[in-house]
Amino acid sequence: MLSCKKRIAAAVIAVMTVSLVFVSGCSQNTSAGAGAGEYISCLKQNCIVVETVEMENFNENAPETYLYTKLHITGLKDSGIEDKINGVIEEKYNELISNGLPAYRGISSVIDPSAKKSSETISMNVMGNFNDILSVMILKTVNQDGVHYIDCHTLNFDLNSGDQISIGDLFPENEGCDALNTAASQKIDAFNNKYYGGNVYDPSTEYLMLGSFKGVAEDQKFYLSDNKIHLVFDYTNPEFYLTAFAPYEVAVGYDRIYEEMDLQAFLGNGGIYSEEEDKYILVYGSEEAAEAVLDVPQGSANVHYGMSCTYPEGAPDSVKKKAEELSVFNDELAGQLKSEAASNAAYQYGYTNTVRVNRIGNYYNLIHSESYYKANYWGESAAGYVYDMNGKEVKLSDIFKGGADHETVIKDYIAEKLSYDFPEGDYGGKTLDEIYDEVSFTLDTYGLQIKTQPIKFTMDLGETDYESSVSIFIPYDEFGCDQMTIFN
């Protein structure tokens, strides 16, 4: 949500090159997306440019604090389709500027519609931009008569035609959206928020149910993000009683509904963009993580220990085994910290060991971190491991095709990241080649997360020295998506 503040300039244009898309079973040589029976593992980014335009409202009735923004897209070959999409966005913006109170139950009993607003924000944000689909969320956030409310709207465009996409269009083989409704019902019923009467305005509760969830309607508000479809329930859904005058959102992972949802339906054969480039992103799984039961020793008044190990139940056994092997309490380090802490009661000491596993695309990440802190020093060691769906560990070289020069790209990024602290190129007593030889990695949505072994940082006088692994993010397109195996 955008923060509110007075704008004096008439209009400021901030240009963002936003390129996000979804694919599944995606190959650079074929269409990207997911049909029935295919796990949605990766997504193809759209080659459009999105401008965020900040608007000035000169209306004398405008609130004291406000910020209005709208979007403008370019990058399509067909200017008529561009104009069509921008026209819908402009129309929705004008509608929200002139709208009164949204139709939440009970809102007119606590807000005088004629009262001047103390603040108002209209913000538009691209949430999903993939497979020739553009998904936009619009929030109108208002403080009026001492009460806060939010009005949410969503727009989902087919970039091939400029037409808006309904939720039913994404489930062509199942008009009832059965899998989506089942997953959403489970999330809604988990809270069991039933309405039994009482105060018509209770901001302490997000929502109450007046009846059972009836399922999504054809005009259901929704938007798409990197790995989920987000259902937005508000005053247009009669079974929901939004007591806080704000929409309630239920997000369902693509991996819960991939057999019915077709993100490939709108993905054309290319040729609709002014500049074409193959770029892809990986999709995180939404499987809930199980937490291992760990025995954490007792600390003392100024010594604190922490242990955590989480992984999806569906992770391969070899990945779970590795997670458990790494979830070992470091008795030697903990003993040293406890001994030193006994004679330094004014300082806090601590040790943590964290292991977490998540699924992304057709892989599993395992991230292991150990950290400690004590008087005038702290340290952290982080390492990443990647496994395929069969539980076999994937090496860094495995994710690149033969002949791809990934080593140069990674070294350049490491050198740039460390150049501020080590301008002479002496990286805590190690050379660049030595650091590269020890790196580990994990996969992220838009790029690699490279993790170094701990590097010693000597700070200026008065600052605390430390030893820490360094994380370096490198976008996939820096290597060239066509040079990587993870999108096949």
Residue pairs with C-beta under 8 A, 6 or more apart in sequence:
1 121
1 123
1 139
1 141
2 67
2 69
2 121
2 123
3 67
3 121
4 65
4 66
4 67
4 119
4 120
4 121
4 141
5 65
5 67
6 64
6 65
6 66
7 54
7 56
7 66
7 67
8 56
9 54
9 56
10 56
11 53
11 54
11 55
11 56
12 53
12 54
13 51
13 52
13 53
13 54
14 51
14 52
14 53
14 54
15 49
15 51
15 52
16 49
16 50
16 51
16 52
17 49
17 50
18 48
18 49
18 50
18 126
18 129
19 45
19 46
19 47
19 48
19 129
19 279
20 43
20 45
20 46
20 126
20 128
20 129
20 130
20 226
20 281
21 32
21 43
21 44
21 45
21 46
21 129
21 130
21 131
21 132
21 133
21 279
21 280
21 281
22 32
22 33
22 34
22 40
22 42
22 43
22 44
22 128
22 130
22 131
22 133
22 224
22 226
22 254
22 263
22 281
22 283
23 32
23 33
23 34
23 40
23 41
23 42
23 43
23 44
23 130
23 131
23 267
23 280
23 281
23 487
24 32
24 33
24 34
24 38
24 39
24 40
24 41
24 42
24 43
24 258
24 263
24 264
24 283
25 33
25 34
25 38
25 39
25 41
26 32
26 33
26 41
26 42
26 43
26 44
26 280
26 487
26 488
27 487
27 488
28 278
28 481
28 482
28 487
28 488
31 264
31 267
31 269
32 42
32 43
32 44
32 131
32 264
32 267
32 280
33 40
33 43
33 44
33 131
33 262
33 263
33 264
33 265
33 267
34 40
34 41
34 254
34 258
34 261
34 262
34 263
34 264
35 262
35 264
36 173
36 259
36 260
36 262
37 258
37 259
38 258
39 255
39 258
39 362
40 254
40 255
40 258
40 261
40 263
40 283
41 282
41 283
41 361
41 362
42 280
42 281
42 282
42 283
42 361
42 486
42 487
43 130
43 131
43 226
43 263
43 280
43 281
43 282
43 283
44 130
44 131
44 267
44 278
44 279
44 280
45 129
45 130
45 279
45 280
45 281
46 129
46 130
46 131
46 132
46 133
46 134
46 159
46 273
47 75
47 273
47 274
47 275
47 276
47 277
47 279
48 73
48 74
48 75
48 76
48 129
48 134
48 159
48 273
49 73
49 74
49 75
50 71
50 72
50 73
50 126
50 129
51 71
51 72
51 73
51 74
52 69
52 70
52 71
52 124
53 69
53 70
53 71
53 72
54 67
54 68
54 69
55 68
55 69
55 70
55 93
56 68
57 66
57 68
57 97
61 116
62 120
63 116
63 117
63 118
63 119
63 120
63 142
63 143
64 118
64 119
65 118
65 119
65 120
66 119
66 120
66 121
67 121
67 122
67 123
68 93
68 97
68 120
68 121
68 122
69 122
69 123
69 124
70 89
70 90
70 93
70 122
70 124
71 89
71 124
71 126
71 136
72 86
72 89
73 82
73 85
73 86
73 89
73 134
74 82
74 274
75 82
75 273
75 274
75 275
76 82
76 159
76 272
76 273
76 274
77 271
77 272
77 273
77 274
78 272
80 162
81 159
81 160
81 161
81 162
81 272
82 162
84 162
85 134
85 157
85 159
85 162
88 155
88 157
88 162
88 164
89 124
89 136
89 155
92 138
92 153
92 155
93 122
93 124
93 138
96 122
96 138
96 140
96 151
96 153
97 122
99 140
99 151
100 113
101 107
101 108
101 111
101 113
101 149
102 149
102 151
102 234
102 235
102 245
103 235
104 149
104 234
104 235
104 242
104 245
105 200
105 235
105 241
105 242
106 200
106 201
106 243
107 147
107 149
107 201
107 245
109 200
109 201
110 145
110 147
110 200
110 201
111 144
111 145
111 147
111 149
112 145
115 144
115 145
116 144
117 142
117 143
117 144
118 143
118 144
119 141
119 142
119 143
120 140
120 141
120 142
120 143
121 139
121 140
121 141
121 142
122 138
122 139
122 140
122 141
123 138
123 139
123 141
124 136
124 137
124 138
125 136
125 137
125 138
125 139
126 134
126 135
126 136
127 135
127 136
127 137
127 223
127 224
127 225
127 230
128 134
128 135
128 223
128 224
128 225
128 226
129 135
130 224
130 263
130 281
131 263
131 264
131 266
131 267
132 158
132 159
132 160
132 266
132 267
132 268
132 272
133 156
133 157
133 158
133 159
133 165
133 224
133 263
133 266
134 155
134 156
134 157
134 159
135 154
135 155
135 156
135 157
135 223
135 224
135 225
136 154
136 155
136 156
136 157
136 223
137 152
137 153
137 154
137 223
137 232
138 152
138 153
138 154
138 155
139 150
139 151
139 152
140 150
140 151
140 152
140 153
141 148
141 149
141 150
142 148
142 149
142 150
142 151
147 201
147 245
148 203
148 245
148 246
149 245
149 246
150 245
150 246
150 247
151 234
152 221
152 232
152 234
152 247
153 221
154 221
154 222
154 223
154 232
155 164
156 164
156 165
156 166
156 222
156 223
156 224
157 163
157 164
157 165
158 164
158 165
158 266
159 266
159 272
160 266
160 268
160 272
165 266
166 218
166 219
167 177
167 180
167 216
167 218
167 220
167 222
168 175
168 177
168 218
169 265
170 229
170 261
170 262
170 263
170 265
171 177
171 180
171 260
171 261
171 262
172 262
172 265
173 260
173 262
174 260
176 215
177 215
177 216
177 260
178 260
179 256
179 257
179 259
179 260
179 261
180 216
180 229
180 231
180 252
180 257
180 260
180 261
181 213
181 215
181 216
183 252
183 256
183 257
184 213
184 215
184 216
184 231
184 250
184 252
185 213
185 215
187 250
187 252
188 209
188 213
188 250
189 213
193 205
193 206
193 207
193 208
193 209
194 208
194 209
195 208
195 209
195 210
195 241
201 243
201 245
202 243
202 244
203 243
203 244
203 245
204 244
205 243
205 244
206 242
206 243
206 244
206 246
206 248
207 233
207 240
207 241
207 242
207 243
207 244
207 248
208 240
208 241
208 243
209 239
209 240
209 241
210 238
210 239
210 240
210 241
211 239
212 239
213 239
214 239
216 222
216 231
217 237
219 236
220 231
220 237
221 231
221 232
221 233
221 234
221 236
221 247
222 229
222 230
222 231
222 232
223 229
223 230
223 232
224 230
225 251
226 281
226 283
226 284
226 445
227 253
227 254
227 255
227 283
227 284
227 285
227 286
227 445
228 251
228 252
228 253
228 254
228 286
229 251
229 252
229 254
229 257
229 261
230 249
230 250
230 251
231 249
231 250
231 251
231 252
232 247
232 248
232 249
233 240
233 242
233 247
233 248
233 249
233 250
234 240
234 242
234 247
234 248
235 242
240 248
242 248
251 286
252 286
253 285
253 286
253 287
254 261
254 263
254 283
254 286
255 283
255 285
255 286
255 287
255 359
256 286
270 276
277 477
278 481
278 482
279 476
279 477
279 481
280 476
280 481
280 487
281 445
281 446
281 476
282 360
282 361
282 363
282 443
282 444
282 445
282 486
283 360
283 361
283 445
284 358
284 359
284 360
284 445
285 312
285 358
285 359
285 360
287 312
287 313
287 314
287 359
288 312
288 313
289 310
289 311
289 312
289 356
289 357
289 358
290 310
290 311
290 312
290 313
291 308
291 309
291 310
292 309
292 310
292 311
292 323
292 324
292 327
294 307
294 308
294 309
294 327
294 329
295 307
295 329
296 305
296 306
296 307
296 329
297 305
297 329
297 331
297 334
298 305
299 305
299 338
299 350
300 338
300 341
300 342
301 345
302 341
302 344
302 345
302 347
302 348
302 349
303 337
303 338
303 341
303 348
303 349
303 350
304 348
304 349
304 350
304 351
305 329
305 334
305 350
305 351
305 352
306 350
306 351
306 352
306 353
306 354
307 327
307 329
307 352
307 353
307 354
308 352
308 353
308 354
308 355
308 356
309 323
309 324
309 326
309 327
309 354
309 355
309 356
310 355
310 356
310 357
311 319
311 320
311 323
311 355
311 356
311 357
311 366
312 357
312 358
312 359
312 364
314 359
315 357
315 359
315 364
316 364
316 387
316 389
316 390
316 391
317 391
318 387
318 391
318 392
319 357
319 364
319 366
319 387
319 391
320 357
322 366
322 385
323 355
323 357
323 366
326 353
326 355
326 366
326 368
327 353
327 355
328 353
329 353
330 351
330 353
330 370
333 351
333 372
334 351
337 349
337 350
337 351
337 372
337 374
338 349
340 349
340 374
340 375
341 347
341 349
341 374
344 375
347 374
347 375
348 373
349 372
349 373
349 374
349 375
350 372
350 373
351 370
351 371
351 372
352 369
352 370
352 371
352 372
353 369
353 370
354 367
354 368
354 369
354 370
355 366
355 367
355 368
355 369
356 366
356 367
357 364
357 365
357 366
357 367
358 364
358 365
359 365
360 443
360 444
360 445
361 443
361 486
362 388
362 389
362 486
363 386
363 387
363 388
363 389
363 394
363 443
363 486
364 386
364 387
364 388
364 389
364 391
365 384
365 385
365 386
365 442
365 443
366 384
366 385
366 386
366 387
366 442
367 382
367 383
367 384
367 385
367 442
368 382
368 383
368 384
368 385
369 380
369 381
369 382
369 383
370 380
370 381
371 378
371 379
371 380
371 381
372 378
372 379
372 380
373 379
376 464
376 465
377 464
377 465
377 466
377 467
378 464
378 466
378 468
379 454
379 466
379 467
379 468
380 454
380 466
380 467
380 468
380 469
381 453
381 454
381 468
381 469
382 451
382 469
382 471
383 440
383 451
383 453
383 469
384 440
384 441
384 442
384 449
384 451
385 393
385 440
385 442
386 393
386 394
386 399
386 441
386 442
386 443
387 393
387 394
388 394
396 406
396 439
396 441
397 406
398 485
399 443
399 484
399 485
399 486
400 406
400 479
400 483
400 484
400 485
401 483
401 484
401 485
404 479
404 480
404 483
404 484
406 479
406 483
407 436
409 474
409 478
409 479
410 436
410 439
410 448
410 450
410 472
410 474
411 432
411 433
411 436
413 450
413 472
413 474
413 478
414 432
414 435
414 436
414 439
414 450
414 452
414 470
414 472
415 425
415 432
417 470
417 472
418 427
418 455
418 470
421 457
422 428
425 432
427 435
427 455
428 455
428 456
428 457
428 467
429 456
430 455
435 452
435 453
435 455
438 452
438 453
439 450
439 451
439 452
439 453
440 450
440 451
441 448
441 449
441 450
441 451
442 448
442 449
442 451
443 449
443 486
444 473
446 475
446 476
447 473
447 474
447 475
447 476
447 478
448 473
448 474
448 476
449 471
449 472
449 473
450 471
450 472
450 473
450 474
451 469
451 470
451 471
451 472
452 469
452 470
452 472
453 469
454 467
454 468
454 469
455 467
455 468
455 469
455 470
456 465
456 466
456 467
457 465
457 466
457 467
457 468
458 465
459 465
459 466
476 484
481 487
